[in-house]
Amino acid sequence: MNSTEVKFEPAQPARVAALVDYQSGSIVSREILKGTAGKVTLFAVDEGEGLSEHTSPFNALVQIVEGEAEITVSGQPHRVPAGELILMPAQQPHALKALKRFKMVLTMIRS
């Protein structure tokens, strides 16, 4: 997984999907905001790619901005298309898979 910080102008609109690009056979991430309360990361996930089941000590909110993902939380799969979001609760196992290549915003809240 590649990770680099994306720069964009504060107090100026930015097209979310344009801030991260797909890479064939990969997952690309771009951290756009980080603070003591949490962070916001953009992901571009190529079709067929995903993140295996894992847990996090913090709540994570996923918003799909392009494409479609299968997001499994505590063994329950959910089809999440562009324009929808899902909360992955802290300490619950979750996994993500690209049904179609997708882009998402992941907001991690540390509390």
Secondary structure by P-SEA (a helix, b strand, c coil): cbbbbbbbbccccccccccccccccbbbbbbcccccccbbbbbbbccccccccccccbbbbbbbcccccccccccccccccccbbbbbcccccbbbbccccbbbbbbbbcc
